Amino acid sequence: MLRVPFADLYAVLEKTMSRLGLAPEAAQLSARLFAETTRDGVYSHGLNRFPRFEAMVANGSIDVNARPTCAATFGSVERWNGNRGVGNVNAYLAMQHTIELARKNGIGAVALANTNHWMRGGAFGWQAVEEGMFAMCWSNTLANLPAWGASVPTVGNNPLVIAVPRAQGHHVVIDMAMSQFSYGALASYAKRGQPLPVPGGFDAEGHLTTDAAAIEASQRALPIGYWKGSGLSLVLDMIAAMLSGGLATHQLPLEPTLEAGQSQIFLAIDPANLASAAELNHIADGIVEHLHHAKPANPNEPVRYPGEQTLHLRKENLRLGVPVDPEIWGRISAS
């Protein structure tokens, strides 16, 4: 494993973003989001996803000069067009505007069409909770997950993020795909030659398996909750496409490096005028404390809330250096 200081990772990514044609402010923001994703241990959607990002810039799927624009507004709800711009920049700006709407109205929503892969969706949940907001956001994707009962990819793995603010930065943020493992995670396991901890899909013969490479080959990842995850994926796609006026999963290109035109939803709630921070923290702390007192199935693995491991990895990787893929790091740091 190769570890590099976070500052070095960010600096190299910013330099590479500039080389790809991003304006300075966008290059800084996109590089920071890529670097923070890697720092927080979501390696599949950080530096390891960067080659695909470069390929999409090169083939024109991503317009590095585009910025999102507001297409319609009514009260605290707005419809935006991402104009095929850089996905994580578009998503960050959309969530920031959603937060502004929530500060003004108590709740805010932005439906974003015609955008690109946002990389780690959880980044925008963390963005909201750092501002004291409750948040939800999700994105549709290309068809890479069989609907329950289907043998071919039909629905997207449509990542869903739900974020709850807590005191002292101990926020609760769940970031999950509709498949038991995201395809980024499958790729990471396959590259390491490691089995999945639980079955994550079907092999070519239709048997549940922990072999990530076999699932990648069959394109039959397992929906979370079986038919429940399949149904949730469908309605998330419908809401995102209908409210944004953008493309639905079945309309997105099936080639990953051409997966452009996604539809996304960003929601934020400002609790400031509903309850005091002390009251909210008391409730949250009670829930987390109860969770932590649950008897673990494995004494060596304590029960954690969503986002707790992220905070642990963040601290560790800032202290020891951020783990990077030596091949990818060598190539971009030498360019």
VOBA-1610 file (N, C-alpha, C; in pm, whole numbers, padded with zeros to 5 digits, always signed):
BEGIN
Met+00084-00119+00000Met+00000+00000+00000Met+00088+00125+00000Leu+00054+00218-00085Leu+00125+00346-00091Leu+00039+00453-00026Arg+00098+00530+00066Arg+00027+00639+00132Arg+00095+00771+00096Val+00014+00872+00071Val+00067+01005+00041Val-00003+01107+00129Pro+00063+01216+00164Pro-00003+01320+00243Pro-00124+01376+00170Phe-00227+01409+00247Phe-00350+01462+00186Phe-00321+01586+00102Ala-00234+01674+00152Ala-00203+01798+00079Ala-00142+01766-00057Asp-00058+01662-00064Asp+00003+01624-00191Asp-00102+01568-00287Leu-00193+01486-00233Leu-00299+01429-00316Leu-00384+01540-00376Tyr-00424+01634-00293Tyr-00505+01745-00341Tyr-00430+01826-00446Ala-00303+01857-00420Ala-00225+01941-00512Ala-00211+01875-00649Val-00184+01746-00650Val-00168+01675-00778Val-00301+01670-00853Leu-00409+01644-00781Leu-00540+01640-00846Leu-00579+01777-00901Glu-00551+01883-00826Glu-00583+02018-00875Glu-00503+02048-01001Lys-00376+02012-01002Lys-00292+02034-01119Lys-00346+01957-01240Thr-00388+01833-01215Thr-00441+01751-01324Thr-00573+01806-01374Met-00658+01853-01283Met-00784+01915-01324Met-00760+02036-01413Ser-00663+02116-01376Ser-00630+02233-01458Ser-00581+02191-01595Arg-00503+02084-01599Arg-00454+02033-01728Arg-00569+01985-01815Leu-00675+01933-01752Leu-00791+01886-01827Leu-00879+02000-01876Gly-00850+02123-01832Gly-00922+02239-01883Gly-01021+02303-01788Leu-01030+02255-01663Leu-01121+02315-01567Leu-01069+02452-01526Ala-01161+02548-01510Ala-01124+02680-01460Ala-01074+02666-01317Pro-00992+02760-01269Pro-00928+02746-01137Pro-01024+02711-01024Glu-01134+02783-01011Glu-01226+02758-00900Glu-01287+02618-00908Ala-01327+02577-01029Ala-01385+02444-01047Ala-01280+02336-01026Ala-01156+02361-01072Ala-01047+02265-01053Ala-01021+02243-00905Gln-01021+02351-00827Gln-00997+02340-00683Gln-01108+02262-00615Leu-01233+02291-00651Leu-01346+02225-00587Leu-01351+02077-00623Ser-01339+02046-00751Ser-01345+01906-00794Ser-01230+01826-00735Ala-01111+01884-00735Ala-00994+01815-00678Ala-01014+01790-00530Arg-01068+01888-00459Arg-01090+01871-00314Arg-01189+01758-00288Leu-01297+01753-00368Leu-01397+01648-00348Leu-01339+01510-00379Phe-01259+01498-00484Phe-01192+01371-00514Phe-01097+01333-00401Ala-01019+01430-00353Ala-00920+01402-00248Ala-00989+01365-00117Glu-01095+01436-00080Glu-01165+01407+00044Glu-01234+01272+00039Thr-01285+01235-00076Thr-01346+01103-00092Thr-01243+00994-00066Thr-01123+01011-00120Thr-01017+00913-00098Thr-00972+00914+00048Arg-00958+01032+00104Arg-00920+01047+00245Arg-01017+00974+00337Asp-01145+00979+00303Asp-01248+00921+00389Asp-01267+00772+00367Gly-01182+00711+00285Gly-01185+00566+00268Gly-01279+00515+00161Val-01341+00605+00083Val-01428+00560-00026Val-01342+00555-00152Tyr-01249+00461-00152Tyr-01145+00458-00255Tyr-01202+00433-00395Ser-01312+00357-00402Ser-01370+00323-00532Ser-01423+00445-00605His-01458+00553-00529His-01516+00671-00593His-01428+00794-00579Gly-01305+00773-00534Gly-01208+00881-00525Gly-01106+00869-00637Leu-00980+00858-00599Leu-00874+00852-00699Leu-00893+00736-00796Asn-00945+00622-00747Asn-00962+00506-00834Asn-01064+00530-00945Arg-01153+00629-00928Arg-01251+00661-01031Arg-01198+00766-01128Phe-01081+00824-01097Phe-01031+00935-01175Phe-01002+00899-01322Pro-00948+00780-01353Pro-00927+00747-01494Pro-01054+00752-01577Arg-01167+00709-01519Arg-01293+00717-01593Arg-01333+00862-01615Phe-01311+00944-01513Phe-01339+01087-01527Phe-01258+01147-01641Glu-01129+01116-01646Glu-01043+01166-01754Glu-01095+01120-01889Ala-01136+00994-01899Ala-01186+00940-02026Ala-01312+01013-02070Met-01399+01050-01975Met-01523+01119-02010Met-01497+01263-02053Val-01395+01325-01996Val-01356+01458-02044Val-01303+01446-02186Ala-01219+01345-02209Ala-01157+01327-02340Ala-01260+01299-02449Asn-01365+01219-02416Asn-01461+01183-02522Asn-01576+01283-02533Gly-01572+01389-02452Gly-01671+01495-02463Gly-01798+01474-02383Ser-01806+01366-02305Ser-01925+01344-02223Ser-01937+01447-02113Ile-01823+01498-02066Ile-01818+01602-01964Ile-01769+01731-02027Asp-01844+01837-02008Asp-01803+01970-02056Asp-01741+02043-01937Val-01609+02057-01937Val-01540+02113-01822Val-01570+02262-01803Asn-01625+02326-01904Asn-01654+02469-01894Asn-01798+02499-01853Ala-01882+02396-01848Ala-02024+02417-01819Ala-02048+02436-01670Arg-02152+02511-01637Arg-02196+02530-01500Arg-02348+02510-01496Pro-02402+02465-01384Pro-02548+02444-01377Pro-02624+02575-01381Thr-02742+02571-01440Thr-02825+02691-01450Thr-02967+02657-01403Cys-03034+02757-01345Cys-03169+02739-01296Cys-03267+02747-01413Ala-03353+02646-01426Ala-03448+02641-01536Ala-03589+02679-01494Ala-03623+02658-01368Ala-03758+02691-01320Ala-03754+02695-01167Thr-03843+02775-01110Thr-03848+02785-00963Thr-03990+02809-00917Phe-04024+02750-00802Phe-04153+02775-00739Phe-04136+02757-00589Gly-04139+02867-00516Gly-04120+02859-00372Gly-03983+02806-00336Ser-03981+02697-00262Ser-03855+02640-00216Ser-03807+02525-00303Val-03870+02509-00421Val-03834+02400-00512Val-03784+02460-00643Glu-03671+02410-00692Glu-03615+02459-00818Glu-03575+02344-00908Arg-03581+02370-01038Arg-03534+02274-01140Arg-03412+02335-01206Trp-03304+02258-01209Trp-03178+02305-01268Trp-03134+02215-01383Asn-03053+02274-01472Asn-02990+02201-01582Asn-02841+02198-01557Gly-02783+02079-01549Gly-02640+02066-01524Gly-02553+02092-01645Asn-02613+02097-01766Asn-02541+02129-01890Asn-02421+02038-01914Arg-02431+01914-01866Arg-02325+01814-01884Arg-02192+01857-01822Gly-02198+01940-01718Gly-02076+01985-01652Gly-02015+01879-01563Val-01907+01914-01495Val-01836+01822-01405Val-01932+01779-01294Gly-01949+01649-01278Gly-02054+01597-01192Gly-02044+01637-01046Asn-01923+01626-00987Asn-01915+01659-00844Asn-01925+01809-00821Val-01881+01890-00917Val-01897+02035-00906Val-02046+02072-00916Asn-02116+02014-01013Asn-02260+02040-01028Asn-02335+02004-00900Ala-02303+01887-00845Ala-02375+01840-00727Ala-02347+01928-00606Tyr-02223+01969-00590Tyr-02187+02056-00477Tyr-02263+02189-00487Leu-02266+02248-00606Leu-02335+02375-00624Leu-02486+02359-00604Ala-02540+02246-00649Ala-02683+02221-00631Ala-02717+02207-00482Met-02635+02133-00408Met-02661+02118-00265Met-02642+02249-00192Gln-02543+02330-00233Gln-02523+02458-00167Gln-02644+02548-00187His-02701+02545-00305His-02820+02627-00329His-02941+02570-00254Thr-02948+02439-00244Thr-03055+02376-00167Thr-03049+02421-00021Ile-02928+02428+00034Ile-02908+02475+00172Ile-02955+02620+00186Glu-02924+02702+00087Glu-02967+02843+00090Glu-03120+02852+00088Leu-03185+02769+00007Leu-03331+02767+00004Leu-03388+02725+00139Ala-03324+02627+00202Ala-03371+02579+00331Ala-03355+02685+00440Arg-03246+02761+00435Arg-03226+02868+00533Arg-03337+02974+00520Lys-03382+02995+00399Lys-03484+03097+00375Lys-03625+03046+00404Asn-03652+02920+00369Asn-03788+02868+00372Asn-03810+02754+00472Gly-03705+02709+00537Gly-03716+02594+00626Gly-03687+02463+00556Ile-03718+02456+00427Ile-03690+02338+00345Ile-03653+02383+00206Gly-03564+02312+00141Gly-03524+02346+00005Gly-03505+02220-00078Ala-03531+02232-00206Ala-03516+02118-00297Ala-03468+02166-00433Val-03371+02095-00487Val-03324+02120-00623Val-03328+01988-00699Ala-03394+01989-00814Ala-03395+01875-00906Ala-03302+01910-01021Leu-03197+01832-01036Leu-03090+01862-01130Leu-03090+01761-01245Ala-03108+01810-01367Ala-03106+01725-01486Ala-02976+01744-01563Asn-02951+01651-01655Asn-02845+01669-01754Asn-02709+01692-01689Thr-02679+01610-01587Thr-02552+01623-01518Thr-02470+01496-01539Asn-02363+01482-01461Asn-02274+01367-01475Asn-02252+01302-01339His-02180+01190-01339His-02157+01113-01216His-02103+01204-01106Trp-02168+01201-00989Trp-02127+01290-00880Trp-02014+01232-00795Met-01960+01116-00835Met-01858+01043-00761Met-01915+00996-00627Arg-01866+01040-00512Arg-01922+00996-00384Arg-02043+01082-00349Gly-02161+01022-00354Gly-02281+01097-00318Gly-02280+01143-00174Gly-02215+01066-00087Gly-02209+01102+00054Gly-02145+01237+00079Ala-02061+01281-00014Ala-01995+01411+00002Ala-02096+01523+00021Phe-02212+01509-00042Phe-02310+01618-00040Phe-02400+01606+00083Gly-02407+01487+00142Gly-02468+01474+00273Gly-02381+01537+00380Trp-02251+01511+00374Trp-02157+01573+00468Trp-02158+01725+00451Gln-02167+01769+00329Gln-02172+01914+00301Gln-02290+01977+00375Ala-02406+01911+00373Ala-02526+01966+00435Ala-02517+01962+00588Val-02474+01850+00644Val-02472+01841+00791Val-02370+01936+00852Glu-02263+01965+00778Glu-02167+02062+00829Glu-02230+02201+00839Glu-02340+02223+00768Glu-02416+02348+00775Glu-02535+02337+00871Gly-02541+02224+00945Gly-02649+02205+01041Gly-02779+02158+00981Met-02775+02107+00857Met-02897+02067+00787Met-02918+01916+00789Phe-03046+01876+00796Phe-03083+01741+00760Phe-03088+01736+00607Ala-03052+01623+00548Ala-03048+01620+00402Ala-03076+01483+00346Met-03129+01483+00225Met-03141+01363+00142Met-03102+01401+00000Cys-03034+01310-00067Cys-03007+01331-00210Cys-02988+01195-00277Trp-03018+01192-00404Trp-02996+01069-00479Trp-02977+01100-00625Ser-02926+00999-00695Ser-02898+01011-00838Ser-02945+00885-00908Asn-02991+00899-01032Asn-03009+00777-01110Asn-02878+00743-01181Thr-02873+00625-01239Thr-02752+00578-01307Thr-02794+00502-01433Leu-02695+00460-01509Leu-02725+00370-01620Leu-02783+00240-01566Ala-02847+00163-01651Ala-02908+00036-01610Ala-02798-00067-01584Asn-02769-00091-01456Asn-02663-00187-01422Asn-02706-00281-01311Leu-02837-00290-01287Leu-02888-00374-01179Leu-03015-00443-01228Pro-03022-00576-01223Pro-03145-00643-01265Pro-03261-00609-01171Ala-03374-00571-01227Ala-03495-00561-01145Ala-03526-00699-01089Trp-03591-00703-00974Trp-03618-00834-00915Trp-03704-00917-01009Gly-03656-01036-01040Gly-03724-01124-01134Gly-03668-01116-01274Ala-03580-01018-01301Ala-03519-01004-01434Ala-03379-01067-01432Ser-03332-01106-01546Ser-03199-01168-01557Ser-03099-01077-01625Val-03142-00956-01660Val-03052-00860-01726Val-03065-00725-01656Pro-02962-00641-01664Pro-02970-00509-01600Pro-03089-00429-01652Thr-03168-00377-01558Thr-03292-00309-01592Thr-03306-00175-01522Val-03266-00169-01395Val-03275-00048-01315Val-03133-00004-01278Gly-03121+00116-01221Gly-02990+00166-01181Gly-02961+00132-01035Asn-02833+00143-00997Asn-02803+00121-00855Asn-02826+00248-00774Asn-02863+00357-00840Asn-02920+00479-00786Asn-02883+00511-00640Pro-02763+00563-00615Pro-02720+00589-00478Pro-02810+00687-00404Leu-02837+00654-00279Leu-02923+00734-00192Leu-02844+00776-00068Val-02849+00904-00035Val-02778+00959+00079Val-02879+01022+00175Ile-02868+00987+00304Ile-02950+01049+00409Ile-02855+01094+00519Ala-02865+01220+00560Ala-02767+01277+00652Ala-02836+01347+00769Val-02782+01323+00890Val-02837+01379+01013Val-02726+01454+01087Pro-02744+01583+01115Pro-02638+01658+01183Pro-02631+01625+01332Arg-02508+01623+01385Arg-02485+01604+01529Arg-02376+01700+01574Ala-02367+01719+01703Ala-02267+01810+01759Ala-02126+01756+01739Gln-02030+01848+01737Gln-01886+01817+01731Gln-01848+01736+01607Gly-01926+01748+01501Gly-01891+01681+01377Gly-01920+01533+01373His-01986+01478+01476His-02015+01335+01480His-02144+01305+01404His-02149+01348+01281His-02271+01338+01200His-02300+01193+01160Val-02427+01168+01134Val-02470+01037+01085Val-02502+01053+00937Val-02429+00983+00853Val-02447+00994+00707Val-02447+00855+00647Ile-02559+00816+00590Ile-02565+00689+00520Ile-02560+00716+00369Asp-02475+00644+00302Asp-02452+00660+00157Asp-02455+00521+00097Met-02563+00488+00031Met-02578+00350-00015Met-02630+00343-00158Ala-02578+00245-00229Ala-02630+00213-00361Ala-02749+00120-00345Met-02823+00099-00452Met-02935+00006-00449Met-02889-00137-00469Ser-02763-00158-00506Ser-02707-00292-00509Ser-02636-00317-00378Gln-02626-00444-00338Gln-02561-00477-00212Gln-02420-00421-00206Phe-02351-00421-00319Phe-02221-00356-00332Phe-02224-00272-00459Ser-02174-00148-00451Ser-02165-00066-00572Ser-02069-00132-00670Tyr-02079-00096-00798Tyr-01987-00154-00895Tyr-01844-00106-00871Gly-01829+00011-00811Gly-01695+00055-00773Gly-01636-00035-00668Ala-01719-00073-00569Ala-01672-00165-00465Ala-01643-00303-00523Leu-01728-00350-00614Leu-01702-00479-00679Leu-01568-00477-00752Ala-01540-00367-00822Ala-01414-00356-00895Ala-01295-00360-00799Ser-01310-00296-00683Ser-01200-00295-00586Ser-01174-00435-00532Tyr-01281-00508-00498Tyr-01264-00645-00449Tyr-01204-00734-00557Ala-01253-00719-00680Ala-01201-00801-00790Ala-01053-00774-00815Lys-01013-00648-00807Lys-00873-00612-00831Lys-00782-00672-00724Arg-00832-00675-00599Arg-00754-00732-00490Arg-00763-00884-00484Gly-00856-00941-00560Gly-00874-01086-00557Gly-00934-01136-00428Gln-01012-01050-00361Gln-01072-01086-00233Gln-01220-01117-00250Pro-01271-01217-00175Pro-01415-01244-00181Pro-01492-01137-00107Leu-01616-01115-00147Leu-01704-01024-00076Leu-01739-01082+00060Pro-01765-01000+00161Pro-01799-01054+00293Pro-01933-01126+00296Val-02026-01089+00208Val-02155-01156+00194Val-02186-01165+00045Pro-02274-01254+00003Pro-02307-01261-00140Pro-02352-01126-00193Gly-02301-01091-00312Gly-02330-00960-00368Gly-02395-00964-00504Gly-02426-01084-00554Gly-02487-01096-00684Gly-02485-01239-00734Phe-02515-01253-00862Phe-02526-01384-00923Phe-02413-01406-01024Asp-02368-01530-01036Asp-02270-01564-01139Asp-02343-01597-01269Ala-02269-01640-01369Ala-02328-01666-01501Ala-02432-01778-01498Glu-02422-01866-01399Glu-02518-01976-01387Glu-02639-01940-01302Gly-02641-01817-01250Gly-02754-01774-01171Gly-02747-01809-01025His-02624-01840-00976His-02607-01874-00835His-02553-01752-00759Leu-02604-01729-00638Leu-02549-01623-00554Leu-02403-01651-00526Thr-02321-01544-00528Thr-02178-01563-00512Thr-02113-01446-00440Thr-01996-01474-00381Thr-01913-01369-00321Thr-01797-01333-00413Asp-01797-01385-00535Asp-01692-01359-00633Asp-01725-01229-00708Ala-01655-01121-00674Ala-01685-00991-00734Ala-01666-00991-00885Ala-01560-01058-00932Ala-01532-01061-01075Ala-01644-01133-01151Ala-01698-01240-01092Ala-01807-01314-01156Ala-01932-01228-01166Ile-01956-01145-01064Ile-02073-01057-01067Ile-02053-00948-01172Glu-01933-00894-01180Glu-01904-00794-01284Glu-01929-00853-01422Ala-01889-00979-01442Ala-01903-01044-01572Ala-02049-01070-01606Ser-02128-01111-01507Ser-02269-01143-01532Ser-02356-01019-01538Gln-02308-00908-01477Gln-02386-00784-01465Gln-02516-00810-01389Arg-02509-00902-01291Arg-02627-00935-01212Arg-02598-00910-01064Ala-02577-00785-01030Ala-02559-00748-00889Ala-02691-00770-00814Leu-02680-00791-00684Leu-02797-00821-00601Leu-02857-00693-00545Pro-02986-00665-00569Pro-03047-00546-00509Pro-03053-00561-00357Ile-03034-00450-00284Ile-03051-00454-00140Ile-03194-00492-00108Gly-03212-00582-00011Gly-03349-00621+00025Gly-03423-00693-00087Tyr-03349-00747-00184Tyr-03408-00822-00294Tyr-03512-00737-00371Trp-03640-00772-00364Trp-03743-00697-00438Trp-03763-00556-00383Lys-03732-00535-00256Lys-03751-00402-00197Lys-03651-00302-00257Gly-03526-00342-00269Gly-03427-00255-00330Gly-03456-00227-00475Ser-03508-00329-00544Ser-03545-00312-00685Ser-03655-00208-00698Gly-03757-00217-00612Gly-03866-00120-00617Gly-03821+00020-00578Leu-03735+00029-00476Leu-03684+00160-00434Leu-03603+00224-00546Ser-03523+00146-00615Ser-03445+00199-00728Ser-03537+00260-00833Leu-03647+00191-00860Leu-03740+00238-00964Leu-03802+00372-00927Val-03849+00386-00801Val-03916+00511-00765Val-03818+00627-00751Leu-03694+00599-00708Leu-03594+00705-00703Leu-03566+00758-00844Asp-03556+00667-00939Asp-03535+00706-01079Asp-03652+00790-01129Met-03774+00748-01098Met-03892+00821-01145Met-03897+00962-01089Ile-03875+00976-00958Ile-03881+01109-00896Ile-03774+01200-00954Ala-03651+01148-00967Ala-03541+01231-01018Ala-03567+01276-01161Ala-03607+01184-01247Ala-03629+01219-01387Ala-03751+01309-01405Met-03859+01281-01333Met-03982+01358-01351Met-03970+01500-01297Leu-03912+01516-01178Leu-03902+01649-01121Leu-03796+01735-01190Ser-03689+01671-01240Ser-03583+01749-01307Ser-03611+01771-01454Gly-03701+01688-01512Gly-03724+01695-01656Gly-03610+01634-01734Gly-03532+01547-01668Gly-03414+01488-01731Gly-03436+01345-01776Leu-03325+01277-01799Leu-03329+01140-01848Leu-03355+01041-01735Ala-03425+00933-01768Ala-03444+00822-01677Ala-03337+00716-01704Thr-03326+00620-01612Thr-03222+00518-01623Thr-03221+00450-01759His-03338+00412-01810His-03341+00337-01935His-03296+00421-02055Gln-03283+00554-02037Gln-03242+00641-02147Gln-03093+00674-02143Leu-03023+00634-02037Leu-02881+00666-02024Leu-02795+00566-02101Pro-02684+00613-02161Pro-02597+00521-02234Pro-02545+00410-02145Leu-02530+00290-02200Leu-02487+00175-02122Leu-02336+00167-02107Glu-02261+00239-02190Glu-02116+00240-02177Glu-02078+00335-02064Pro-02005+00283-01959Pro-01975+00368-01842Pro-01905+00499-01874Thr-01816+00500-01974Thr-01746+00624-02006Thr-01831+00720-02089Leu-01954+00679-02121Leu-02048+00766-02192Leu-02171+00797-02107Glu-02167+00756-01979Glu-02283+00773-01890Glu-02298+00920-01851Ala-02363+00995-01938Ala-02384+01138-01914Ala-02533+01167-01923Gly-02576+01275-01854Gly-02715+01315-01859Gly-02797+01263-01743Gln-02733+01235-01631Gln-02804+01181-01514Gln-02898+01285-01452Ser-02996+01234-01377Ser-03092+01317-01304Ser-03071+01297-01154Gln-03076+01406-01077Gln-03046+01400-00934Gln-03141+01488-00854Ile-03160+01453-00728Ile-03245+01528-00636Ile-03165+01565-00512Phe-03182+01690-00465Phe-03116+01739-00344Phe-03222+01801-00253Leu-03231+01754-00129Leu-03327+01806-00032Leu-03253+01846+00095Ala-03293+01955+00158Ala-03235+01997+00285Ala-03343+02055+00374Ile-03331+02029+00503Ile-03424+02083+00603Ile-03342+02155+00709Asp-03379+02279+00736Asp-03314+02358+00841Asp-03398+02347+00968Pro-03345+02284+01075Pro-03424+02266+01197Pro-03417+02385+01292Ala-03345+02491+01252Ala-03312+02600+01346Ala-03434+02660+01412Asn-03546+02673+01341Asn-03665+02736+01396Asn-03767+02636+01450Leu-03729+02510+01451Leu-03818+02406+01504Leu-03781+02366+01645Ala-03652+02360+01673Ala-03605+02312+01803Ala-03465+02366+01828Ser-03425+02369+01953Ser-03291+02415+01988Ser-03190+02308+01952Ala-03067+02350+01933Ala-02960+02256+01905Ala-02943+02158+02020Ala-02961+02207+02144Ala-02946+02120+02261Ala-03049+02007+02260Glu-03173+02041+02223Glu-03278+01938+02217Glu-03246+01833+02111Leu-03208+01880+01992Leu-03177+01787+01883Leu-03060+01697+01918Asn-02956+01755+01976Asn-02839+01676+02011Asn-02871+01574+02120His-02957+01611+02214His-02996+01519+02320His-03066+01396+02261Ile-03156+01420+02166Ile-03226+01309+02103Ile-03129+01221+02024Ala-03044+01285+01943Ala-02949+01209+01861Ala-02852+01129+01947Asp-02801+01193+02054Asp-02705+01125+02140Asp-02768+01003+02208Gly-02896+01015+02246Gly-02964+00902+02307Gly-02977+00784+02212Ile-03008+00813+02086Ile-03023+00707+01986Ile-02888+00638+01961Val-02783+00719+01946Val-02651+00662+01919Val-02599+00584+02040Glu-02623+00637+02159Glu-02578+00567+02280Glu-02646+00431+02292His-02775+00426+02264His-02848+00299+02268His-02788+00201+02166Leu-02757+00251+02047Leu-02696+00166+01944Leu-02563+00110+01992His-02480+00197+02050His-02347+00154+02093His-02352+00052+02207His-02461+00048+02282His-02473-00047+02391His-02530-00182+02347Ala-02563-00193+02220Ala-02611-00321+02169Ala-02498-00424+02174Lys-02529-00545+02214Lys-02428-00651+02220Lys-02386-00690+02079Pro-02256-00677+02046Pro-02213-00709+01910Pro-02212-00860+01884Ala-02243-00897+01761Ala-02235-01038+01723Ala-02091-01087+01727Asn-01998-00998+01692Asn-01855-01027+01698Asn-01793-00932+01800Pro-01738-00984+01911Pro-01683-00896+02014Pro-01575-00802+01964Asn-01511-00838+01852Asn-01404-00755+01796Asn-01456-00649+01700Glu-01586-00648+01676Glu-01644-00553+01583Glu-01762-00483+01649Pro-01738-00369+01716Pro-01848-00299+01783Pro-01950-00245+01684Val-02073-00229+01730Val-02180-00177+01645Val-02156-00028+01621Arg-02163+00014+01494Arg-02135+00153+01458Arg-02254+00215+01387Tyr-02264+00346+01396Tyr-02366+00418+01320Tyr-02309+00456+01183Pro-02394+00479+01084Pro-02345+00516+00951Pro-02265+00646+00956Gly-02144+00642+00907Gly-02057+00758+00909Gly-01949+00750+01016Glu-01966+00663+01114Glu-01867+00652+01223Glu-01733+00600+01171Gln-01738+00500+01085Gln-01614+00448+01028Gln-01547+00552+00938Thr-01628+00633+00871Thr-01573+00741+00788Thr-01488+00835+00872Leu-01539+00873+00988Leu-01465+00964+01075Leu-01336+00900+01124His-01341+00770+01152His-01221+00698+01196His-01116+00694+01085Leu-01159+00659+00964Leu-01065+00651+00852Leu-01010+00789+00816Arg-01094+00890+00825Arg-01049+01026+00796Arg-00933+01064+00887Lys-00949+01041+01015Lys-00846+01074+01113Lys-00719+00992+01088Glu-00737+00863+01062Glu-00622+00775+01039Glu-00547+00813+00913Asn-00619+00841+00806Asn-00553+00871+00679Asn-00487+01009+00678Leu-00540+01102+00756Leu-00472+01231+00769Leu-00343+01215+00849Arg-00343+01120+00943Arg-00223+01100+01026Arg-00117+01019+00953Leu-00158+00912+00885Leu-00063+00819+00824Leu-00037+00847+00675Gly-00126+00925+00613Gly-00122+00943+00469Gly-00238+00870+00405Val-00283+00921+00292Val-00400+00865+00225Val-00358+00748+00135Pro-00419+00630+00150Pro-00386+00518+00061Pro-00425+00548-00083Val-00334+00522-00176Val-00361+00545-00318Val-00317+00425-00399Asp-00377+00409-00514Asp-00336+00306-00609Asp-00203+00350-00670Pro-00096+00271-00651Pro+00036+00315-00698Pro+00041+00344-00848Glu-00032+00265-00927Glu-00030+00284-01072Glu-00096+00416-01111Ile-00215+00441-01057Ile-00285+00566-01090Ile-00208+00686-01036Trp-00161+00674-00913Trp-00088+00785-00852Trp+00041+00816-00930Gly+00112+00712-00968Gly+00236+00732-01044Gly+00211+00804-01175Arg+00102+00768-01241Arg+00074+00829-01371Arg+00035+00976-01357Ile-00060+01008-01266Ile-00106+01147-01261Ile-00003+01238-01192Ser+00072+01185-01098Ser+00172+01270-01031Ser+00291+01301-01119Ala+00311+01218-01224Ala+00423+01241-01316Ala+00383+01328-01434Ser+00252+01354-01449Ser+00205+01429-01567Ser+00222+01578-01546
//
